[in-house]
């Protein structure tokens, strides 16, 4: 069976090698923030045993392939303490599970982190799902969303996620093109959410704003990685989702960022797809 994995190693010991010329966020940081980024990842070694034990007990799989980190824990500024640490887990077999309830770290562990964060959110899926997709009876979501979720995760995993235990992600031919297709879907999803604003949303206003802002920022970071030279103040942009408020003023700011993102994507898409 084809797999996206390449080799097994403890990335905690080789984090600089893993992110150099590859991680989209590390790419835009200055030297001081790069060091903070590395330190944050390295400090996660303090909670690895806790994570391994939890996954084996709660997910009922003793064959863990990979554990990786992504999200604002990695790229928040030095003054920012995130609500949680986003952890992805790949296990052997067929499973798709998102744990909505936060996993609370014991105080003796979270205090050892460079950024002391109590809560963890897990996104878990099986190695088989990478190739075969996800059967409808494995989750509450519709079958189409299953496949889109996995495809989206796999197309951006190599560039965004940092493995902290197990096997690393492998570069796939045409990954840039696949990623830009994913970015188009991500940006279009932001448009759909913005259209729902004020019309009986399934999400509260703050959640809607936060999700849209986060996805738009990530889309811009990806575009800078593949087409360097965007005239963007990255320090300010990365703070944008962190200051979400429930107001029409913030809605107007997000609309402007969406318009800029669409314009930027249109300019560089052809070059990436052509190459």
N, C-alpha and C positions, 0 to 999 in steps of 0.2 A: 504494500500500500504506500502510495506517495505521502510524504509528510513534509511539513515546512521546517522541520528541525534539522540541525546540522551536526552538532556534537554536544557532549555533556561537559560542563565545567561549572565551578562555583564562581559566578560573575562578580560576587562581592570582592574577590581578590583581583579581578581584572576589569573593573568598572570603566577605567579610562579607555582601555582598549575597545570596550564594547560600545562606547558612546562617541568616540572620536570620528568625525566625518560621517556620522550616521544619525545621531539623535537630533530631531528637529529643534527641540528647545535648547539643548546644549549649544547648538550651532549659532544661536542669536545672542547668547549670554556674553558679558564681559568676563575677564579672568576671575574677578572676585565672586561673581555669581556662579561661575562654573565650579569653583571650589566648594561653594555652599551646596550645589547640586550633587557633587560627588560625596560630600560628607553626609548628606541626607540619605543617599542610597546606602552607603556603607553602614550607617547606624541601624539600618533595618536588619542587620545580622543578629541584633539583640532579640528580635522577635521571631526568628525563623523556626526555632523548635516549637514555639507556641502555635505557629501557623501549621506546621507539619502535623502536629498532634490533633489540632482542631479538624483539619481536612480529613484525616484518616477516620476520625470518630463520627463526624457529622455528614460527610459526603459519601461515606461507605465505600471509599476506594483507597486501597493501600498503594496503588501504582500511580504515583504522582509524576508527571512528566516535566512540568515547568511551573514556577511561580514567578509572576512578574508584577511590577508596580507601574502605575501611570497616573495622570491627573495632577491636580493642583498641589499635592504634597511635594512634587518634584520641582515645580517651577514658580511657586509662590515666593514673594520677596522675603527678606529676613525678618520683617515685622509681622508677617502673616502666619497665623496658625490655622490650618484647614480644619473643616468639620470632621473629615475622615481621611483615611488612606485608602485609595482605590487599588485593590489587589485582584489580579486575574490568575486563575489556576487552570492548567490543562491536566487532565487525568486520562488514564487509559479507558477505552470503552466509549459508551454512548450516553452522554448526559448533557443537559443544558439547564443551569440553575442560577438564578440571580437572588442572592440573599438580601432582601429589603431591610430587615432589621439589622442594626449595627452590631458588630461583634465588639465588645468592650474589652480592651486590654487591661490586665492587672496593673495597678499603679507602679509596681516594682519594675515593669517592663517599659511602659510608655515613657517613664521619666528618663530612660536611657537613650531615647531617640533625640537626635539633634533638634528636631521640632517636636516637642512632646504632644502627641496626638492620641487621644484615647480610643477613637472608634475606627473600625475597619469595615469596608464594604467589599464583598467577594462577588466576582463574576466567574462562574465555573462552567467549563464545557469539556466534552470528551474529545480525544484525539480523532476518533472515528468521524465526528461531526465535521471536521475540517474538510473531509473529502465527500461525505455522503449527505451533509445537511442534517436537519433535525426533524425527527418525526413529530407530527402534530400532538401526539399524546404525551410528549415530554415536557410541555410547558403550557401556560395559559394563553400564550400569544398565538396569533394566526400563523399558518405554515409559511406564508410569504415572508412575514417578519422574521421568522427563525432564520431563513436562509440569508436575508439581507443583513441580519445582525452578525452572523458568522463571517460572511464575505467582507463586510465592512471592517470587522476586527482584524481579519487576516491581511487585508490589503495595507493597513496602516501599522500593523504590529511591529514590523522590522524597524520602522522609522521612529516610532513614538514610545514603545514599551521597553522597560529595562528589566531584564531577567535577574532575579536575585537568588534563584535556586533552580538547578536542573539544566535542561537543554535550551540553547539559544535559538532565536528565530533565524531562518535562512533567507538570504536574498533570493528573490525569484525574478527571472527574466520578465521584462515588461512591467516590473513592479511600479515604476513611475506612472505609466499609462493607467494601470489598474487603480492606483491611488487617486489620480485625477478624476476618474469616473466616480470614485467614492466621494471625493470633495464636491462634485456636482450634486450628488444626492444629499450630502450634508447641507449644502447651501440651500437647495430646494426645500429641504425639511425645515430650515429656518424660516423660509418664506411662508410655508404652510402654517407654522406656529404663529407667525406675526399676523396672518390673516384671521386666525382664530381669536386674536386679542379682542376682548370685549364682547364675544359672542358665545356665551355659555361654555367657557373653557372647561375641559376636564382637569386642567392644572390651575393652581392658584397663580395669581399674577407674578409673584416673585419667582416661583419655580419656572414659569414660562420664560421670563426675562433671563434668568440665570442660564438656562439650557441654551437659549439662542445665542447669548453673548459668548458663552464658552465655546460653542461650535464655530462661531464666526472667527473668534480669535485663533482657534486651532487651524482653521482653513487658511488664514493669513500666514501663520507660522510655517505651514507646509509649503505654501507658494513661495515664500522667501527662501526656503531650503532648496527648492528645485529651480528657482529663477532669482538669484540673489540681486539685491539692489533696490528693493522696495523702500520708498521713502516713508518709513514708519518709525515712530518713537516706541520701541518695544517695551520699555519700562512702563510706559503709560498704558499701552494696549494690554499687557498681561494683568494689570491691575483692574482693567475694565469690568470683568465678571465679578470681581471681589467687592465691588461697591454697588451691587444691584439694590435698587430701591423699588418700592411699589408706587410708581408715579408715571404720569403721562410724559413728563420730561425725560425720564430714562427711556421710555418707549421711542421717543423721537431720536435719541442718541443711537439706539440700536438700529433704527431704520436707516440712519445715515451710514453706520458701519456696514450694514447689509448691502447698501447701494455701492459703497466703495469696494466691498469684497467681490460683488458680481462683476463690476467693471475691471478689477484686477484679474480675476479669473479669465474673463473673455480675452484679455490682452495676451496672456501667457499660455493659455490652453493649447493653441495651435502649435506653438513651438515645442511643447512637451510631447504632444501626441505625434507630431511629425518626426521627432527624433526617436 
